[in-house]
Amino acid sequence: MGVKRYFSDYYGLPRSIYILFFARIINSMGAFVYPFLTFFLTDKMGMREQETGLYFMMLAISSIPGSFLGGYLSDRIGRKKILIVSQGLAALSFIPCAFLGNSLLIPYFLILANFFGGAAHPANSAITADLTDESNRKEAFSLIYLGINVGFAIGPLIAGLLYYNHTKWIFLGDAITTLLSLLLVVKFVDESKPSEDKVEKSYNLSTKERAEEGSIFTILLKRPALIIFAMVSIIYSFIYAQHSYTTPLQMKSLFGMNKGTKMYGTLGTTNALMVLIMTLFVTSITKKLKPILNISLAGIFYAIGFGMLYFAKAYPLFIVSTIIWTVGEILNVTNSGVYIANHAPMTHRGRVNAIIPLITGVGSATAPYITGGFIEIYGVGNVWPLIFALALLGVILMYGIYLKEFRKDKKMNIT
C-alpha cells in the first residue's frame, strides 16, 4: 500500500506524457552506440587516445548548432514535427555505420547523428512543458526521467553482449529502437505547440509562461531569473562531472588500474539502481516544495556525497558517496526542467530549452581540463574540499534565487 502511494503521484497525467514515458524507455534501451563508443574508436578503428578525445570534442560541439536549430524550428513549425524529423534522421544516420566496417566515414555519420539528436532535445522538453502546468509538471518531468533511466539500465547490458561478435547490431539496434519509439509519438502524441488563439489569450496573463514577442535574447533579458539560474547551474554541472573524471582517477590511484576499473564500473550500476529505486520516493517527498528549493537541496547532497571522498580509502565509502550524490542528481534533474518550463514563455519554449542547457553545460565541458590542472599541482584527493566548497556556494546561490522569488510572489499576493 505504501509503495502504491508513491506511484499515485503519477496518476492523472495527460495521456501523451505516458506515451512519451514508454517512448523514452524504448529509445534509451536501444542507446547502444555511445556507451561503447570509446571502445569502438580505440579497439575497432585503432584510434589513439588523443584522436579519440578530439573526436569526442567534435561530437559534443556538433549537438550545439543542432540544439539551436531544433529549438528555433520547434517554436516556429511545431514540437512534434521537429522531434519526429530530427530523431528520425539521427536514427537513419546510424544505419550506414553498420555496413562500413572500420571506415573513417563512421565518425562523420555519428557526428551527423549527434547533430540531429541535439535538435530533438528542445522539442522533447517543450512538448512536456506544453502538456502540463505548474500543478503536474514536476511529476511529468520526473516520470520521463525515470523512463530514460529504465532504458539506460537495460541498454548497456544488451550492447555488451552484441559488441564483440555482432558489432553492426550496435548501430542497427540503436536505429531500430529509435524509430520504434517515434512510431509511438507519431500515433499517439498530438502536436503540442500552442495555437494562435491560446497565444493571443495568454498575452493578458500575469504568469511567467505568457506569450512574448521578440528574439530569445530579448526574452532572457526580460527574465533575468533564467540567466541567473543557468549561471549557477554551471557550478552544479561542474560538480556532477567529477563522478566520471576525478572519481575514476582516485580509484585508480587507490586500488590500481585493473581493480579500480572494475570497482568504478559497479559505481555506475549503483547510480543507475538508485535512480530507479529512489526517483519515485524523492519526487513524492519533495513535491510540495518549489523546484528552485529542491535544486538548492540537491547541492547539499552533492556537497556531502562528493565531499566525503576526501576521506575515502576503502571501497564501501565510494558506494555510500554514490548513493548520497545520486539523490542530489534526482533532485536537480527532475526539478531543473520544471523550473525552466515555469519561467519560459509558451512562444519560446523550444529556444529556451536549447540555450539554457547549453549555458549550464559549460561546467561539465570544462571540468576535466580545470580539475586536471588542479590535480597535477595538488593531487587527486585535494579536489574534494574544493568541490565541497563549490557545492555549498551553489546551495547558497540557488537558495538566494528561491528567497527572491518567494518575496516577489508574497508581495504580489499582498497587493
C-alpha positions as CSV (number, residue, x, y, z in Angstrom):
1,M,0.0,0.0,0.0
2,G,2.9,2.4,0.9
3,V,4.6,1.9,-2.5
4,K,1.3,2.3,-4.3
5,R,1.0,5.8,-2.7
6,Y,4.3,6.9,-4.3
7,F,3.1,5.7,-7.7
8,S,-0.2,7.6,-7.3
9,D,1.7,10.8,-7.8
10,Y,1.9,9.9,-11.5
11,Y,-1.8,9.3,-11.8
12,G,-3.9,11.7,-13.9
13,L,-1.2,13.0,-16.2
14,P,-2.0,13.7,-19.8
15,R,-2.1,10.6,-22.0
16,S,0.8,11.9,-24.2
17,I,3.1,12.1,-21.1
18,Y,2.6,8.3,-20.6
19,I,3.3,7.7,-24.3
20,L,6.5,9.8,-24.1
21,F,7.5,7.8,-21.0
22,F,7.3,4.5,-22.9
23,A,8.9,6.0,-25.9
24,R,11.9,7.2,-23.8
25,I,12.2,3.7,-22.3
26,I,12.4,2.1,-25.8
27,N,14.7,4.8,-27.1
28,S,17.1,4.7,-24.1
29,M,17.0,0.9,-24.0
30,G,18.5,1.0,-27.5
31,A,21.2,3.6,-26.8
32,F,23.9,1.1,-27.8
33,V,26.4,3.3,-29.6
34,Y,27.5,6.0,-27.2
35,P,28.2,3.8,-24.1
36,F,30.6,1.7,-26.2
37,L,32.0,4.4,-28.5
38,T,35.3,4.8,-26.7
39,F,35.9,1.0,-27.1
40,F,34.8,1.1,-30.8
41,L,37.1,4.0,-31.7
42,T,40.2,2.7,-30.0
43,D,39.7,-1.1,-30.5
44,K,37.9,-1.4,-33.8
45,M,39.2,1.7,-35.5
46,G,42.6,1.8,-33.9
47,M,42.4,5.5,-32.9
48,R,44.9,6.8,-30.4
49,E,43.7,8.4,-27.1
50,Q,44.3,11.9,-28.4
51,E,42.4,11.3,-31.6
52,T,39.5,9.8,-29.6
53,G,39.5,12.8,-27.3
54,L,39.4,15.2,-30.4
55,Y,36.5,13.2,-31.9
56,F,34.5,13.3,-28.6
57,M,35.0,17.1,-28.6
58,M,33.7,17.3,-32.2
59,L,30.8,15.1,-31.2
60,A,29.9,17.5,-28.3
61,I,30.2,20.6,-30.4
62,S,28.0,19.1,-33.2
63,S,25.0,19.0,-30.9
64,I,25.2,22.8,-30.2
65,P,24.0,24.0,-33.7
66,G,21.5,21.2,-33.8
67,S,20.0,22.2,-30.5
68,F,19.7,25.9,-31.6
69,L,18.1,24.8,-34.9
70,G,15.8,22.4,-33.2
71,G,14.7,24.9,-30.6
72,Y,14.0,27.6,-33.2
73,L,12.1,25.3,-35.5
74,S,10.1,23.8,-32.6
75,D,8.7,27.3,-31.8
76,R,8.1,28.1,-35.5
77,I,6.9,24.8,-37.1
78,G,5.9,22.6,-34.2
79,R,7.3,20.4,-31.4
80,K,6.1,17.0,-32.7
81,K,7.2,17.6,-36.3
82,I,10.7,18.6,-35.3
83,L,11.0,15.7,-32.9
84,I,10.0,13.2,-35.5
85,V,12.1,14.6,-38.3
86,S,15.3,15.2,-36.2
87,Q,15.2,12.0,-34.2
88,G,14.3,10.0,-37.4
89,L,17.3,11.5,-39.2
90,A,19.5,10.7,-36.2
91,A,18.4,7.1,-36.4
92,L,19.0,6.9,-40.1
93,S,22.5,8.2,-39.7
94,F,23.4,5.1,-37.6
95,I,22.4,2.7,-40.3
96,P,25.3,3.2,-42.8
97,C,27.8,2.7,-39.9
98,A,26.7,-0.9,-39.6
99,F,28.0,-1.7,-43.1
100,L,31.1,0.4,-43.3
101,G,33.4,-1.9,-41.3
102,N,36.3,0.3,-39.9
103,S,35.8,3.1,-42.4
104,L,36.8,6.6,-41.3
105,L,33.4,7.7,-42.6
106,I,31.8,6.3,-39.5
107,P,32.8,9.1,-37.1
108,Y,31.3,11.6,-39.5
109,F,28.0,9.8,-39.6
110,L,28.0,9.7,-35.8
111,I,28.6,13.4,-35.7
112,L,25.7,13.9,-38.1
113,A,23.5,11.7,-35.8
114,N,24.5,13.8,-32.8
115,F,23.6,17.0,-34.7
116,F,20.1,15.7,-35.3
117,G,19.9,14.3,-31.8
118,G,20.7,17.7,-30.4
119,A,17.9,19.2,-32.5
120,A,15.4,16.7,-30.8
121,H,16.2,17.6,-27.2
122,P,14.5,21.1,-27.1
123,A,11.4,19.7,-28.9
124,N,11.2,16.9,-26.3
125,S,11.4,19.3,-23.3
126,A,9.0,21.7,-25.0
127,I,6.3,19.0,-25.5
128,T,6.4,18.0,-21.8
129,A,6.1,21.7,-20.8
130,D,3.3,22.3,-23.2
131,L,1.2,19.4,-22.0
132,T,1.5,20.3,-18.3
133,D,1.2,23.2,-15.9
134,E,2.7,24.0,-12.5
135,S,0.3,21.6,-10.8
136,N,1.6,18.5,-12.5
137,R,4.8,19.4,-14.3
138,K,7.1,18.1,-11.7
139,E,5.6,14.7,-11.8
140,A,5.7,14.7,-15.6
141,F,9.4,15.5,-15.8
142,S,10.1,13.0,-13.1
143,L,8.2,10.2,-14.9
144,I,10.1,10.8,-18.2
145,Y,13.4,11.0,-16.3
146,L,12.5,7.6,-14.8
147,G,11.7,6.2,-18.2
148,I,15.1,7.3,-19.6
149,N,16.9,5.6,-16.7
150,V,14.9,2.4,-17.0
151,G,16.1,2.2,-20.6
152,F,19.7,3.0,-19.8
153,A,19.7,0.4,-17.1
154,I,19.0,-2.3,-19.7
155,G,20.6,-0.9,-22.9
156,P,24.3,-1.2,-22.0
157,L,23.8,-4.8,-20.9
158,I,22.4,-5.7,-24.3
159,A,25.1,-3.7,-26.1
160,G,27.8,-5.5,-24.1
161,L,26.5,-8.9,-25.4
162,L,26.4,-7.6,-29.0
163,Y,29.7,-5.6,-29.1
164,Y,32.4,-8.2,-29.9
165,N,30.6,-10.6,-32.2
166,H,27.7,-8.6,-33.6
167,T,29.1,-5.1,-33.8
168,K,26.9,-4.0,-36.7
169,W,23.8,-4.6,-34.5
170,I,25.1,-1.9,-32.1
171,F,24.3,0.6,-34.8
172,L,21.2,-1.1,-36.3
173,G,19.8,-1.7,-32.8
174,D,20.1,1.9,-31.9
175,A,18.4,3.0,-35.1
176,I,15.6,0.5,-34.9
177,T,14.7,1.3,-31.3
178,T,14.8,5.0,-32.0
179,L,12.4,4.5,-35.0
180,L,10.1,2.3,-32.8
181,S,9.9,5.0,-30.2
182,L,9.0,7.5,-32.8
183,L,6.1,5.3,-34.0
184,L,4.5,5.8,-30.6
185,V,4.9,9.6,-30.9
186,V,3.5,9.6,-34.4
187,K,0.5,7.5,-33.5
188,F,-0.4,8.7,-30.0
189,V,1.1,12.2,-29.3
190,D,-0.7,15.3,-30.6
191,E,1.1,18.4,-31.7
192,S,1.5,20.5,-28.5
193,K,2.6,23.8,-30.0
194,P,0.2,26.4,-28.5
195,S,-2.5,27.5,-31.0
196,E,-2.7,31.1,-32.2
197,D,-5.9,31.6,-30.2
198,K,-4.2,30.3,-27.0
199,V,-1.2,32.5,-27.6
200,E,-3.4,35.6,-28.1
201,K,-5.3,35.0,-24.9
202,S,-2.1,34.4,-22.9
203,Y,-0.8,37.9,-23.6
204,N,-3.1,39.2,-20.9
205,L,-2.0,36.7,-18.3
206,S,0.3,37.6,-15.4
207,T,2.2,34.3,-15.3
208,K,5.8,33.9,-16.4
209,E,4.6,31.5,-19.2
210,R,2.6,34.1,-21.0
211,A,3.3,34.6,-24.7
212,E,6.0,37.1,-25.6
213,E,7.3,38.7,-28.8
214,G,10.9,39.2,-29.7
215,S,14.1,37.2,-30.0
216,I,15.3,34.6,-27.5
217,F,17.9,37.2,-26.2
218,T,15.1,39.7,-25.6
219,I,13.2,37.1,-23.7
220,L,16.1,36.2,-21.5
221,L,16.7,39.9,-20.7
222,K,13.1,40.2,-19.6
223,R,13.6,37.1,-17.4
224,P,16.9,37.6,-15.6
225,A,16.0,34.7,-13.2
226,L,16.6,32.3,-16.0
227,I,20.0,33.7,-16.8
228,I,21.0,33.7,-13.1
229,F,19.7,30.1,-12.7
230,A,21.7,29.0,-15.8
231,M,24.9,30.6,-14.5
232,V,24.6,29.0,-11.0
233,S,23.8,25.7,-12.7
234,I,27.2,25.8,-14.3
235,I,28.6,25.1,-10.8
236,Y,26.3,22.1,-10.4
237,S,27.3,20.6,-13.8
238,F,31.0,21.2,-12.9
239,I,30.5,19.2,-9.7
240,Y,28.5,16.4,-11.2
241,A,31.1,15.9,-13.9
242,Q,33.6,14.8,-11.2
243,H,31.9,11.4,-10.9
244,S,33.1,10.5,-14.4
245,Y,36.6,12.2,-14.2
246,T,38.0,12.6,-10.7
247,T,36.4,9.6,-9.1
248,P,37.9,7.0,-11.5
249,L,41.3,8.7,-11.2
250,Q,41.1,8.4,-7.4
251,M,40.1,4.8,-7.6
252,K,42.9,4.1,-10.0
253,S,45.3,5.7,-7.5
254,L,44.0,3.8,-4.5
255,F,43.3,0.4,-6.0
256,G,45.3,0.1,-9.2
257,M,44.1,0.1,-12.8
258,N,42.6,-3.3,-13.1
259,K,40.8,-3.4,-9.7
260,G,40.0,0.3,-9.8
261,T,38.3,-0.1,-13.2
262,K,36.1,-2.9,-12.1
263,M,35.2,-1.1,-8.9
264,Y,34.3,2.0,-10.8
265,G,32.0,0.0,-13.0
266,T,30.0,-1.1,-10.0
267,L,29.5,2.6,-9.0
268,G,27.8,3.2,-12.3
269,T,25.4,0.3,-11.6
270,T,24.8,1.7,-8.1
271,N,23.9,5.0,-9.6
272,A,21.5,3.5,-12.1
273,L,19.8,1.3,-9.5
274,M,19.5,4.3,-7.0
275,V,17.9,6.4,-9.7
276,L,15.3,3.6,-10.5
277,I,14.6,3.0,-6.8
278,M,14.7,6.5,-5.4
279,T,13.1,8.7,-8.1
280,L,9.5,7.8,-7.0
281,F,10.2,8.4,-3.3
282,V,12.3,11.6,-3.8
283,T,9.7,13.1,-6.1
284,S,6.8,12.3,-3.7
285,I,8.6,13.6,-0.6
286,T,9.6,16.9,-2.2
287,K,6.6,17.5,-4.5
288,K,5.2,20.3,-2.3
289,L,8.5,22.3,-2.4
290,K,9.2,24.8,-5.1
291,P,11.5,23.5,-7.9
292,I,14.3,26.0,-7.1
293,L,14.2,25.0,-3.4
294,N,14.6,21.3,-4.4
295,I,17.5,22.3,-6.6
296,S,19.1,24.1,-3.7
297,L,18.7,20.9,-1.6
298,A,20.4,18.9,-4.4
299,G,23.6,21.0,-3.7
300,I,23.6,19.8,-0.1
301,F,23.6,16.1,-1.3
302,Y,26.3,17.0,-3.8
303,A,28.4,18.6,-1.1
304,I,28.1,15.6,1.3
305,G,28.3,12.9,-1.4
306,F,31.4,14.2,-3.2
307,G,33.0,16.0,-0.2
308,M,33.2,12.8,1.8
309,L,35.5,11.3,-0.9
310,Y,38.3,13.3,0.6
311,F,38.3,10.7,3.4
312,A,37.8,7.7,1.1
313,K,40.4,5.0,1.5
314,A,38.2,1.9,1.3
315,Y,35.7,0.9,-1.4
316,P,32.5,0.9,0.7
317,L,32.8,4.7,1.2
318,F,32.6,5.2,-2.6
319,I,29.3,3.2,-2.6
320,V,27.9,5.4,0.2
321,S,29.1,8.5,-1.6
322,T,27.4,7.4,-4.8
323,I,24.1,6.8,-3.1
324,I,24.2,10.3,-1.5
325,W,25.1,12.3,-4.6
326,T,22.6,10.3,-6.7
327,V,19.8,11.8,-4.5
328,G,21.2,15.2,-5.5
329,E,21.2,14.2,-9.1
330,I,17.5,13.2,-8.9
331,L,16.5,16.4,-7.2
332,N,18.5,18.5,-9.7
333,V,17.5,16.8,-13.0
334,T,13.8,16.4,-12.2
335,N,13.4,20.0,-11.0
336,S,15.6,21.9,-13.4
337,G,13.4,21.1,-16.4
338,V,10.3,22.2,-14.4
339,Y,11.9,25.5,-13.3
340,I,12.9,26.3,-16.9
341,A,9.4,25.4,-18.1
342,N,7.7,27.6,-15.4
343,H,9.7,30.6,-16.5
344,A,9.7,30.2,-20.3
345,P,7.1,31.9,-22.5
346,M,4.9,29.4,-24.3
347,T,6.0,31.0,-27.6
348,H,9.8,30.4,-26.8
349,R,9.9,27.1,-25.0
350,G,11.9,25.4,-27.7
351,R,14.6,28.1,-27.9
352,V,14.8,28.4,-24.1
353,N,15.2,24.7,-23.8
354,A,18.0,24.9,-26.3
355,I,20.0,27.8,-24.8
356,I,19.8,27.2,-21.0
357,P,21.2,23.6,-21.1
358,L,24.0,25.0,-23.4
359,I,24.9,27.5,-20.7
360,T,24.8,25.0,-17.9
361,G,26.8,22.5,-19.9
362,V,29.9,24.8,-19.7
363,G,30.5,23.4,-16.3
364,S,30.7,19.7,-17.4
365,A,32.6,20.7,-20.6
366,T,35.4,22.5,-18.7
367,A,35.5,20.3,-15.6
368,P,38.1,17.7,-16.9
369,Y,40.5,20.4,-18.1
370,I,40.3,22.6,-14.9
371,T,40.2,19.7,-12.5
372,G,43.0,18.0,-14.3
373,G,45.3,21.1,-13.9
374,F,44.4,21.2,-10.2
375,I,45.2,17.5,-9.7
376,E,48.6,17.9,-11.3
377,I,49.5,20.6,-8.8
378,Y,47.7,19.5,-5.6
379,G,46.9,15.8,-6.1
380,V,43.6,14.0,-6.7
381,G,42.4,13.8,-3.1
382,N,42.5,17.5,-2.6
383,V,39.9,18.1,-5.3
384,W,37.1,17.2,-2.9
385,P,37.4,20.1,-0.4
386,L,37.2,22.4,-3.4
387,I,34.1,20.5,-4.7
388,F,32.5,20.7,-1.3
389,A,33.0,24.4,-1.1
390,L,31.6,24.9,-4.7
391,A,28.6,22.8,-3.8
392,L,27.9,24.9,-0.7
393,L,28.3,28.1,-2.9
394,G,25.7,26.6,-5.3
395,V,23.3,25.9,-2.4
396,I,23.6,29.5,-1.2
397,L,23.1,31.0,-4.6
398,M,20.1,28.7,-5.5
399,Y,18.5,29.4,-2.2
400,G,19.1,33.2,-2.9
401,I,17.0,32.8,-6.1
402,Y,14.3,31.0,-4.1
403,L,14.2,33.8,-1.5
404,K,14.0,36.5,-4.1
405,E,11.1,34.7,-5.9
406,F,9.4,33.9,-2.6
407,R,9.4,37.6,-1.6
408,K,8.3,38.7,-5.0
409,D,5.3,36.3,-5.0
410,K,4.4,37.3,-1.4
411,K,4.4,40.9,-2.4
412,M,2.2,40.2,-5.4
413,N,-0.3,38.3,-3.3
414,I,-0.5,41.2,-0.8
415,T,-1.1,43.7,-3.5
